[in-house]
Amino acid sequence: KILAVDDNPTNIKVIGSMLREAGYQVGFAGNGRKAIEILREVNDFDLILMDINMPELDGFETLRILKSSEGCRHIPVIMLTAYINIENVIKGFDLGAADYITKPFNSRELLRRVHTHIQLKHKTDQLQAYAREQEALNLTKDKFISIISHDLRNPIGAMQIINKMLRVSIAKGDNEQTQELLTFLESTIEGGYKLLDNLLQWARAQTGKININPMELQLACVVDEVIQGITPQTFGKNISFTNKVNDDCSVFADADILKTILRNLLSNAVKYCQPESGKITINALQCDSHIEVTVEDNGIGMNEDVASRLFRIDGNITSHPGTGGEEGTGMGLLICKEFIGLLGGTISAHSTLGQGSRFTFTLPVTEELMSFADSKQLA
């Protein structure tokens, strides 16, 4: 797509005929000001052919304006002139011109130069797109490292707390409490190991190498298991869990991935719950052909700006400390979004500052729906 800028109707006609016969789309401007107006509205041209000697706004001044514009500076410009002197050549290149063509036009020369500069532009665009992709991949890698450190902090912190309590319990000779704490410790270690394994799966998901083993799961049982594993994180806080999921509620998902989703959402709820009267409720409702799962807390909540950036890896979210001073990066929710997407579902957050938060995600109830949802997401 080429914009030809010339105040001479004959030149415009000749240029248009040559380029159209060669298969190009051609736009026209009779002067520099008109060219600027066109390019401010439509800047997807691949090349500009522009005469130097034009009234009101000559080619050099038009070129200067275009190259100072963020939206137009990437478009190569070939200057058209009936004569060339070294001063004009240097001036044009200094202003950002890509090439010169002299009048009268040699059709073969013009088409060859046009073809060359369009190819160069396309290659440049590809390189810039590749650079942006690499930048995004580097950002993902940095965020993933943050996610690992964030999500492993919970089980490691819980193990430290249990270890201290075990020392006190053993010193007191309280065998019953010691056995109970050892059970918690074993569960926490197992949960931490599974978490690390699932995080590595998430890393593989970024390269399309993750293995998903979906099956029919009783959601209430999965929720109970995750609640039991996360209980050590509630030490020092008076938090109650309420599992309202019906026993006959089934979903079609990968068990480990679903546990990771719930573990992250419940950990997040524990972190921001009121320490003396925290309440976390897990519920599930049938919606059309999907199950809608909610994790709701009565914690400190968040404002709309924070809520809108929760699931964006480029959001640069800095998580506020929890009600017990817990630190975090807000990265755990990115795992939830990634994994829920792999299962064919969606996730959203609703929160009111000072009142609490509700996270809602959907899961398919059959393998066919999971495959259909996943194909729509990939599309």
N, C-alpha and C positions, 0 to 999 in steps of 0.2 A: 504494500500500500504506500503510494508515493504522493507527496504534495509538491506540485510545480508552482513556483512563485515568479511571475514575470509580468511587467506592465504592457508587453507587446503581444496583442492577440495572435499574431502570426506565429510567434515563437511558441505560445501556449498550444496552438493547434498542432504544430509540428511535433512538439514533445509528447502531447497526448496521443497522437496517432502512433508514434514509435512505441511508446510504453504499452499501450493497449494491445497492439499487435503482438507484443512480447508476453502478454498475459498478465500484466500488472493492473491493479486498481489505481486510478489516478484521481486526485483532487486538485482543484485549481484556486489560486488567489492572484488577483490583479495587482496587488501591492503588498508592502511589508506589513502595514497595519492590519489588513484583512487576514494575512497569514497568521499573525499573532492571535487574532480573534478566533480563527478556526482551531488553532492548536491549543488554546486555553479550554476549548470545549471538547475537542477530540484529539488526544495526544498519542493515539496508537499507530501513527505512521511509522513505516520502517525506514523512510528516507525522505529528505527534502532537497529539491533542486531549486536554487534561488539565484535570480539575476542580481548583479551588483548595482547597476545603475537604474534606480527607480526613484520617482518623485516622492516628496514628503519624507519618506523613510527609506534610505538606501539599504542595500543588502548587508553591508557591514553592521549598521546600527540594528537592523532586524536580527542579525546573527548574535550580536551582543546580548540583546534582550532575551532571545530564546535560550542561550547557553547559561543565562543567569536564572532561568526558571527551572525549578525542581522537576516539573512534569515534562519538560521538553529537552533538557540538556542531554538525554541519552540518545536522541535521534540524530544520526549523522547528516551533515549538510554538505552538498556539493555546490560550489559557487559557479555561476554561469557568467561569462564575460566575453566581450568581443575583442578584448586585448588584455594582455597580462604583462605587468612589470613586476620586478622583484619586490618592490615596496608593498604592492597590493597582495602579492602571494604571502609574504611574511605577516602582513596585517591580518589577512584572513585566517591563516593557521594559528596565529596568536589568539584570535577570538574564538577558535574552536572548529574551523572548517575542516572537513575530512579530505576534500579534494577540489580540483578546478577542472572545468571543461570549457573550451573556447567555442565561440560562435564563428561561423555557421557550424552546426553540429555534424559530426560524422556519426551516422547511426550505429555502426558497429562499435565505435569507441564509446559512445554514450551508453549503449546497452551493456557493454562489458564492464564499464566502471560502475554502473548501477548494480549489476549482478554482484560484483565483487564486494561492494560496500554493504549490500543487504546481507550477503553471506557472513561478512564480518560482524554485522550487528547481531544476527541470529546466534553466532558462536559466542559473542560477548554476553548476550542474554542468558544463554545456557550456562556459561561459567558463573555468572552472577547468581543464577538460581541454585547452582550447585554449592556456591559459597554460603548462601542463605540456609540451604539444607544442612550443610556441615555445621554451621553455627547453631542451628536448632538441635542437631544431634549432640553437640558438645554441651548445650544447655541441659538436654535430657540426661546426659551422663552425670553432670554435676548434681542435678536434682536427685538422680537415683542414689548417688553416694549419700546425699543428705537423708533420703528416705531410709536407707539401711541403718544409718546411725540413729535416726529418730525412732524407728520401729523396734530396733533391738534394745533401745534404752529401757523400754517398759519391762520386759522379762528380766533383764539383768538387774534393774533397780528392785524388782520384786524379790529376786533371789538374795540380794543384799539385805533387804528387810527381814526376810524369813531366816536368813543365817543369824542375824542379831537376836531374833526372837528365840531361835533354837538354843543359842548359848545361854540365854536367861532361863529357858525352860529346863535345860539339862542341869544347870546349876541348882535349880530348885528341886530337881528330882521329879518333875511333873511328867510322868511317862505318857499319860493320855494326851496332853498338849503337844509333847514331842512327836508322837506318832501322827497327830493331826497336821503339824507343821511339815513333817517329812512328806506327807501325802501332797500337801500344797507345793512343796519344793519339787517333787517329782513331776507334778502336773505342769508347773511353770517351766521346768527344763525342757519337757517334751514340747510344750507350746512354743518356746523360743526356738527349738530346733526346727519345728514345722514352719515357723515364721520365716526363718532364714531360707529354708528350702523354697518356700513360696515366693520370697523376694527374688531368688535366683530364677524362678520360673517367670516372674514378671520381666526380668531382664531379657530372658529368651523371647518373651512375647514381643519385645521391641524389634527383634530381628525375624519374627515369624517362626521361631523354633520351639514354641511352647507346645506341650502335649496336654490336651484337654480330654478328660474322661468323664463325660456327662452321664448321669444316671438319675433315676427317680429317688428323691430324698424326702424324708419326713422332716419338714422344716422345724417343727417344735423340738424334735430331738437334737437337731443341729444347734439350735439356739441354746438349749439347756447345756450342751457340751461346752459351747463357747463361754457362757456365763460362768460355768464352773472354773474354766481355765483362767478367766480374767479376774476372779474374786480376789486374789492376792493384791491386785492393784488398788483395791478399795481400802486397804489397811490405813487407818488414820482418818477415814471419812465414814460417816454414817449414811451409806447408800443402799437402797433397796432396788432389786431387779424384779420386774413383773413380766412374765412371759405369757402374753395373751393369744399366742398362736394356737389355733385349734389342732388337736392331735391328728385329724384326718387331712390336714393341709399338706399337700405334696408339691414339690417343684422339680424341675429337670435342670440339674446343674452339676458341675464338678465339685465334689465334696470339699477338697482342700481349698479351692478357690473361694467357695461360698463361706467357709470358716474364716478365711483371711478377711473377706469383706466385713463380716459381722464383728470380727475381733477389732478391726480398725475403728468401726463406727462406735462400738461399745467403749473402747479405750478412750476415744474422743469425748464421749458422753461423761465417762468417769472423771476425766480431767477437768471438765468445766461444770460439773454438778456442784450444787450447794453442799459444803462439807458436812453440815449438821443435819440436813434433811433432804439429801439427794434422792431423786426418784428417776429411774430409767425404765421405760416401757417399750416392749417389742411387740408389735402386732402385725397381722397380715390379713389382707382382704382380697377376695376374688374380684378382678376387674376385667371384664370381657374374657379373653383367653389367657390372661396373665395374672400372676400374683403380685400384689403391691405390698411391699414390706416397709414398715416404718420403725425407726428407732428414735424415741422422743425423750428429752430430758427437761428438767426444771432448772437448768443451770443459768449461767450469766448471759448467754445469748451473744449476738453480734449484730452489727449494723449492716445495712443493705450493701454497702461498698465491699465489705469483707466477704459477705455471703456470695456476691456475684463473681468473686475471683477464686473461690475455694477449689474448683476442679480444673484450673488452668495451670499448666506447668510453667507458663511464661508470666504468671501472675505475681511472682516474687513476694509471696505471702510470708510475712513474719508473724508467727503464731504468738498470741499473748500468753503469758504464764497461766497455768491452771489455777484453780482455787486452792490447791495445796502447794503452789509454787512450782508445779511441774513445768519443765521446759519442753519446747517442741518447735517444729518448723512448718506444720500444716501440710506436710508431704504425704502423710498416711492416706488422706482422702484421694490423692492422685491414684494410689493403688486401687482404691475402691472403684473409681471411674473406669480405670483400665480393665479391671477384672470383670466388672458388671457388663462392660461392652463386649468382652469375650464370650460372656454367657448369653448375649442377645438382649440385654436389658438396658435401662437408663437410670440415672440417679439425679436427684435434685435436693436442694436444702431450703428450708424456711426457718427464719429465726427472728426473734424479737429481743432487742437489747434489754437485759435485766430479767427476762422471763423464761428463756430457754430456747432450744433448737429442736427441729424435727427433720430427720433425713429420711427420704423416701426413695426406694429403688424397686424396680420391677424385675421379675424373673418369669421365663416361660414355664408352662406346666407340661409341655410335651416336647419330644425331640424335634418334631416337625416345626413347631413354632420357634424353637431355638435356632434352627438352621435358617428359617425364613428371616428372622430378625437379624441374624448375623449377616446374611447376604445383603439386606437393606443397608446395614451399617457400613459394610465394605463398599457398597455402591456409592 
